[in-house]
């Protein structure tokens, strides 16, 4: 790390720029910390936590206002509209169209994100973390959301393994209704 921070302005051209190298080094350190951090939380640590809301909502709205059906039908995240909503499990779900709303009403568990809409990678490690609706993956017809690009990348390296761990941990995480 000392070598990176000691570059002078004259050396920037010679070594391809301090900022780029420092940025690359910081990303490498972040990945290393995440991947080599102490193991996931134990079952006892998970159950000892204070209960979290059963659904990850912001101002009562699930998936930060994104249409969960769009991930499946459009293949991308699309912001829903307050004009097309449905109340389910104590949260307001927003949709881009009446067609998407109707599909969700028929089969909400098919379209709702797994783990209450919390970060799938974090759940697999026994933690609760908010999501970025743009970091997602559908596996076996189930929607998994993640917190950021790094979490999605790490989760995507072994989706089946993380799903297995996530499913087990989600059963242990104390939840409270909205």
C-alpha positions in Angstrom: 0.0 0.0 0.0 2.9 2.4 0.7 4.2 2.1 -2.8 0.8 3.2 -4.2 0.4 6.2 -1.9 4.0 7.4 -2.6 3.6 8.0 -6.3 4.5 11.6 -7.2 2.9 13.6 -9.9 5.8 13.0 -12.2 5.4 9.2 -11.8 1.7 9.3 -12.8 2.4 9.1 -16.5 5.1 6.5 -16.0 2.8 4.2 -13.9 -0.5 4.9 -15.7 -2.0 7.3 -13.2 -2.2 7.3 -9.4 -5.9 7.4 -9.3 -6.4 4.4 -11.5 -3.9 2.3 -9.5 -5.2 3.5 -6.2 -8.8 2.7 -7.3 -7.8 -0.7 -8.5 -6.0 -1.4 -5.2 -9.0 -0.3 -3.1 -11.3 -2.5 -5.1 -8.9 -5.4 -4.6 -8.7 -4.7 -0.9 -12.6 -4.5 -0.7 -13.0 -7.8 -2.5 -10.4 -9.4 -0.3 -12.0 -8.2 2.9 -15.4 -9.4 1.8 -14.3 -12.8 0.6 -11.8 -13.4 3.4 -13.9 -12.0 6.3 -14.6 -14.3 9.1 -17.3 -16.9 8.4 -21.0 -16.3 8.2 -22.9 -15.7 11.4 -23.8 -18.8 13.4 -27.3 -19.9 14.0 -27.1 -18.7 17.6 -25.9 -15.2 16.5 -28.7 -15.0 13.9 -31.6 -16.0 16.2 -30.2 -13.6 19.0 -30.8 -10.5 16.8 -33.7 -8.1 17.2 -36.5 -8.9 14.8 -36.5 -7.2 11.5 -39.6 -6.3 9.4 -40.8 -9.3 7.4 -40.5 -7.3 4.2 -37.9 -4.7 3.2 -40.0 -1.6 2.7 -39.4 2.1 2.3 -42.3 4.3 3.4 -44.5 1.2 3.2 -43.5 0.4 -0.4 -41.9 -2.9 -1.3 -38.9 -3.2 -3.7 -38.3 0.5 -3.5 -41.2 1.0 -5.8 -40.0 -1.3 -8.6 -42.4 -3.7 -10.3 -41.5 -7.3 -9.3 -43.3 -8.7 -12.3 -41.1 -6.6 -14.7 -38.0 -8.6 -13.7 -39.7 -11.7 -15.1 -41.8 -10.3 -18.0 -39.5 -7.5 -19.2 -36.1 -9.0 -18.1 -35.1 -5.8 -16.3 -36.0 -3.7 -13.3 -38.7 -1.1 -14.1 -40.0 1.5 -11.6 -43.7 0.9 -10.8 -46.4 3.5 -10.7 -48.5 4.7 -7.8 -51.5 4.3 -10.2 -51.1 0.5 -10.2 -50.7 -0.8 -6.7 -51.6 -3.8 -4.6 -51.5 -4.3 -0.9 -49.9 -7.6 0.1 -48.4 -8.7 3.4 -48.6 -5.2 4.8 -46.7 -3.5 2.0 -47.7 -1.6 -1.1 -46.4 -3.1 -4.3 -46.2 -0.9 -7.4 -46.5 -2.0 -11.0 -46.0 -0.5 -14.4 -49.4 -1.7 -15.7 -52.7 -3.2 -14.8 -51.5 -6.4 -16.5 -48.5 -6.7 -14.2 -50.7 -5.9 -11.2 -53.1 -8.7 -12.1 -50.4 -11.2 -12.6 -49.0 -10.4 -9.1 -52.4 -10.6 -7.5 -52.9 -14.1 -9.0 -49.5 -15.4 -7.8 -47.7 -13.0 -5.4 -45.2 -15.6 -4.1 -44.1 -16.3 -7.7 -43.1 -12.7 -8.3 -42.1 -11.4 -4.8 -38.4 -11.3 -4.2 -36.9 -14.0 -1.9 -35.9 -13.2 1.7 -38.5 -10.4 2.1 -36.6 -8.3 -0.5 -33.4 -8.1 1.5 -30.0 -8.7 0.0 -29.6 -12.4 -1.0 -25.9 -12.4 -0.5 -26.1 -10.9 3.0 -28.9 -13.3 4.0 -26.6 -16.2 2.9 -24.0 -14.8 5.3 -26.6 -14.4 8.1 -27.0 -10.6 7.8 -29.7 -8.2 6.9 -28.8 -5.6 4.3 -30.9 -3.2 2.1 -31.0 -3.7 -1.7 -30.4 -1.9 -4.9 -33.3 -3.0 -7.2 -30.9 -2.9 -10.2 -28.8 -5.7 -8.7 -30.8 -8.9 -9.3 -30.9 -12.4 -10.7 -33.7 -14.9 -11.4 -32.7 -18.5 -10.5 -35.2 -21.4 -10.7 -38.1 -18.9 -11.3 -37.3 -17.0 -8.1 -36.2 -13.3 -7.8 -33.1 -12.6 -5.8 -32.1 -9.0 -5.1 -28.7 -7.8 -3.9 -27.2 -4.7 -2.2 -24.7 -3.7 -4.9 -22.6 -4.9 -7.8 -20.0 -6.6 -5.5 -22.7 -8.5 -3.6 -24.3 -9.6 -6.8 -21.0 -10.7 -8.2 -20.0 -12.7 -5.2 -23.5 -14.2 -4.9 -23.4 -15.1 -8.6 -20.3 -17.2 -8.2 -22.3 -19.9 -6.4 -26.0 -19.1 -6.6 -27.1 -22.6 -5.6 -24.8 -22.6 -2.6 -25.9 -19.1 -1.5 -29.6 -20.0 -2.0 -29.2 -23.1 0.2 -27.5 -21.0 2.9 -29.9 -18.1 2.5 -33.0 -20.4 2.8 -31.6 -21.9 6.0 -30.7 -18.5 7.5 -34.0 -16.9 6.5 -35.8 -19.5 8.6 -33.7 -18.4 11.6 -33.8 -14.6 11.2 -36.4 -13.2 13.7 -39.0 -11.3 11.8 -41.9 -9.1 12.8 -45.0 -8.2 10.7 -45.2 -4.8 9.1 
